[in-house]
Amino acid sequence: MFFVICQEYRYQNYMVIKCKYESEVNSMQAKDIKYTIEDFYALPEGTRAELIDGVIYDMAPSPSTEHQEISGELFVAIHSYIAKNKGQCKVFSAPYDIQLSDNTVVIPDISVICDRNKITNKRCVGAPDWIIEIVSTNAVSDYIIKLHLYQSYGVREYWIVDPKNQSVTVYHFGEDFNTEKYSFSETIPVWIYKDNPTPLEINISELL
């Protein structure tokens, strides 16, 4: 019974987030302006932005030292795991473009892509298997907009790493939609590698 209640709560919580996402996008599109990938790549060089459903979102200013330290350590841990196990997946850290559709290009902090056919010389075309976002100043983007976006486009696993609250929220998408929340001091199993002979587990406190 407890499990059923928890699952129902998570679903209701997800639907609330979905409604907030749709409200946010509708607000941004109030002027009915739609941008294309061509418009996006015509922005001045060095512009920090993402294109989501035809709307251009300014990204946060240059990330903090803590943000970069966490990102770097996570990248090394994932890269080392893949190399040690001779895995098929590739891991990329920002800035690396992920083209989800003709009007959506995002730049996650870390992307793990297991279908190498999606990887071109310039970007990934299609959904990564695992995305990690590290919360900076715009938490709404990570917790609301990108949550729904990644689920809609077929990302299998999504982590939101929150340095301020020392927490990691993990979403497993698909038929077995699930949400778990961990502290930095807890060991987190990586769902996309759960069936591997040697699963990947990450403890962020031990990385820092």
LINCOR-V276356 format. One record per backbone hydrogen bond with DSSP energy under -1.0 kcal/mol. NH is the residue of the N-H (numbers start at 0). CO is the residue of the C=O. E is the energy in kcal/mol with one decimal. If there is no record, write none. Layout:
BEGIN
NH CO E
NH CO E
END
This chain:
BEGIN
4 0 -2.5
5 1 -2.5
6 2 -2.6
7 3 -2.5
8 4 -2.6
9 5 -2.6
10 6 -2.2
11 7 -2.6
12 8 -2.7
13 9 -2.3
14 10 -2.3
15 11 -2.0
16 12 -2.1
17 13 -2.6
18 14 -2.2
19 15 -2.1
20 16 -2.4
21 17 -2.4
22 18 -2.3
23 19 -2.4
24 20 -2.6
25 21 -2.5
26 22 -2.1
27 23 -2.1
28 24 -1.7
29 26 -1.3
31 28 -2.4
34 53 -2.5
39 35 -2.3
40 36 -2.6
42 39 -1.4
46 43 -2.0
49 56 -2.3
50 104 -2.6
51 54 -3.1
53 102 -2.7
54 51 -1.8
56 49 -3.1
58 47 -2.7
67 63 -2.3
68 64 -2.4
69 65 -2.5
70 66 -2.5
71 67 -2.6
72 68 -2.3
73 69 -2.4
74 70 -2.4
75 71 -2.2
76 72 -2.3
77 73 -2.5
78 74 -2.9
79 75 -2.6
80 76 -1.8
81 77 -2.5
82 78 -2.5
83 79 -2.6
84 80 -1.9
85 82 -1.1
86 81 -2.9
89 112 -2.7
91 110 -2.7
93 108 -2.1
97 105 -2.9
98 123 -3.3
99 103 -1.8
100 103 -1.4
104 50 -2.7
105 97 -2.5
109 131 -1.9
110 91 -2.7
111 129 -2.9
112 89 -3.0
117 114 -1.9
118 115 -1.3
119 122 -3.2
123 96 -2.3
124 117 -3.1
125 98 -2.5
128 111 -2.0
129 111 -1.7
130 156 -2.3
131 109 -2.5
132 158 -2.6
134 160 -2.9
138 136 -1.0
142 138 -2.9
143 139 -2.1
144 139 -1.6
145 140 -3.5
147 143 -1.7
148 144 -2.1
149 145 -3.0
150 146 -1.8
151 147 -2.3
152 148 -1.8
154 149 -2.4
156 128 -1.7
157 170 -2.4
158 130 -2.7
159 168 -2.5
160 132 -2.9
161 166 -3.2
166 161 -1.9
167 181 -2.7
168 159 -2.3
169 179 -3.4
170 157 -2.9
171 177 -2.7
172 155 -2.3
177 171 -2.0
179 169 -2.4
181 167 -2.7
183 165 -1.7
185 182 -1.5
187 201 -3.0
189 199 -2.7
192 189 -1.3
193 190 -1.8
195 192 -1.5
201 187 -2.6
204 183 -2.3
207 203 -1.3
END
